[in-house]
């Protein structure tokens, strides 16, 4: 007795659907991995910016700053916010890093010439604070849960 393999016309459609679903899952995993890497990069740059700013504030003779929670958590807040605000935050941090890199190079050049970097460091410190303050405005306002009618 010979067995004949019965072909189901829907089986090729099912296989195509399964492959398509698998491709979408793989694309989603790749996208999530890229987002996680971008978020980590933002966190690392944000931390490096603040380390550089600490050096600049010391050179400027400014008082050491205690980081507020919104400053410390800015990268995570922006990652959770997503969308255009997150993209603007990434670009803003990149821009601020470029300013700080050039500024630190200039402060080093002034120092090697035997001059005090304090006035230039103070200007760079103020520029850093202004730019960071602008970036922090990207944090969306906190909306109290419905039914919470307490006054701030």
C-alpha positions as CSV (number, residue, x, y, z in Angstrom):
1,X,0.0,0.0,0.0
2,X,1.4,3.3,-1.1
3,X,0.8,6.3,1.0
4,X,0.2,9.6,-0.8
5,X,1.1,12.8,0.8
6,X,-1.9,15.0,0.8
7,X,-1.0,18.7,0.3
8,X,-3.0,21.3,2.0
9,X,-3.2,24.5,-0.1
10,X,-3.4,26.5,3.1
11,X,-0.2,25.0,4.5
12,X,2.0,27.2,2.2
13,X,0.0,30.2,3.3
14,X,0.4,29.3,6.9
15,X,4.1,28.9,6.5
16,X,4.4,32.3,4.8
17,X,2.4,33.9,7.7
18,X,4.7,32.2,10.2
19,X,7.8,33.4,8.5
20,X,6.3,36.9,8.2
21,X,5.5,36.9,11.9
22,X,9.0,35.7,12.8
23,X,10.5,38.4,10.7
24,X,8.4,41.1,12.5
25,X,9.5,39.7,15.9
26,X,13.1,39.7,14.8
27,X,12.7,43.3,13.6
28,X,11.1,44.3,16.9
29,X,13.9,42.7,18.9
30,X,16.5,44.5,16.8
31,X,14.7,47.8,17.2
32,X,14.5,47.3,21.0
33,X,18.2,46.4,21.1
34,X,19.0,49.6,19.2
35,X,16.8,51.7,21.5
36,X,18.4,50.2,24.6
37,X,21.9,50.9,23.1
38,X,20.9,54.5,22.3
39,X,19.5,55.0,25.8
40,X,22.7,53.6,27.4
41,X,24.8,55.9,25.2
42,X,22.7,58.9,26.3
43,X,23.2,57.9,29.9
44,X,26.9,57.6,29.5
45,X,27.2,61.0,27.7
46,X,25.1,62.7,30.3
47,X,27.3,61.3,33.1
48,X,30.5,62.3,31.2
49,X,29.1,65.8,30.7
50,X,28.5,66.2,34.4
51,X,32.0,65.0,35.2
52,X,33.4,67.5,32.8
53,X,31.2,70.2,34.2
54,X,32.5,69.4,37.7
55,X,36.0,70.1,36.5
56,X,34.9,73.3,34.8
57,X,33.1,74.5,38.0
58,X,36.3,73.8,40.0
59,X,38.4,75.8,37.6
60,X,35.8,78.6,37.8
61,X,35.8,78.6,41.5
62,X,32.1,77.8,41.6
63,X,30.5,75.9,44.4
64,X,30.1,72.1,43.9
65,X,26.6,71.2,42.7
66,X,24.3,68.7,44.3
67,X,22.4,66.9,41.5
68,X,18.7,67.1,41.7
69,X,16.7,63.9,40.9
70,X,15.4,65.3,37.5
71,X,19.0,66.0,36.5
72,X,20.3,62.6,37.6
73,X,17.4,60.7,36.0
74,X,17.1,62.8,32.8
75,X,18.3,60.0,30.4
76,X,15.8,57.5,31.9
77,X,13.0,60.0,31.9
78,X,13.6,60.9,28.2
79,X,13.9,57.2,27.3
80,X,10.5,56.5,28.9
81,X,9.0,59.6,27.3
82,X,10.2,58.6,23.8
83,X,9.2,60.3,20.6
84,X,10.3,63.7,19.5
85,X,11.3,64.8,23.1
86,X,13.7,61.8,23.3
87,X,15.2,62.7,19.9
88,X,15.6,66.4,20.9
89,X,17.2,65.2,24.2
90,X,19.7,63.1,22.3
91,X,20.6,65.9,19.9
92,X,20.8,68.4,22.7
93,X,23.2,66.2,24.7
94,X,25.3,65.7,21.6
95,X,25.5,69.5,21.0
96,X,26.3,70.2,24.7
97,X,29.1,67.6,24.6
98,X,30.6,69.3,21.5
99,X,30.5,72.7,23.3
100,X,32.1,71.2,26.5
101,X,34.8,69.4,24.5
102,X,35.8,72.6,22.7
103,X,35.6,74.6,25.9
104,X,37.7,72.2,27.9
105,X,40.4,72.3,25.1
106,X,40.3,76.1,25.3
107,X,40.7,76.0,29.0
108,X,43.7,73.7,28.7
109,X,45.3,76.0,26.1
110,X,44.8,79.0,28.5
111,X,46.3,77.0,31.4
112,X,49.4,75.9,29.4
113,X,50.1,79.6,28.6
114,X,50.4,80.3,32.3
115,X,47.1,82.3,32.5
116,X,44.2,81.8,34.9
117,X,41.4,79.8,33.3
118,X,38.9,81.0,35.9
119,X,37.1,83.7,33.8
120,X,36.8,81.4,30.8
121,X,35.8,78.5,33.0
122,X,33.1,80.6,34.6
123,X,31.7,81.5,31.2
124,X,31.7,77.8,30.2
125,X,30.1,76.8,33.4
126,X,27.3,79.3,32.9
127,X,26.8,78.1,29.4
128,X,26.6,74.5,30.6
129,X,24.0,75.4,33.2
130,X,21.9,77.4,30.7
131,X,22.0,74.5,28.1
132,X,21.3,71.9,30.7
133,X,18.3,73.9,32.0
134,X,17.0,74.1,28.4
135,X,17.3,70.3,28.0
136,X,15.5,69.8,31.3
137,X,12.5,71.6,29.8
138,X,12.0,68.6,27.6
139,X,10.8,66.6,30.7
140,X,7.0,66.4,30.3
141,X,4.9,67.9,33.1
142,X,3.8,65.5,35.8
143,X,0.1,64.9,35.6
144,X,-1.6,63.8,38.8
145,X,-3.8,60.7,38.6
146,X,-7.5,61.2,38.0
147,X,-9.3,61.9,41.2
148,X,-6.2,63.4,42.9
149,X,-7.4,66.9,43.5
150,X,-4.7,67.9,45.9
151,X,-3.2,71.3,45.4
152,X,0.5,71.6,44.8
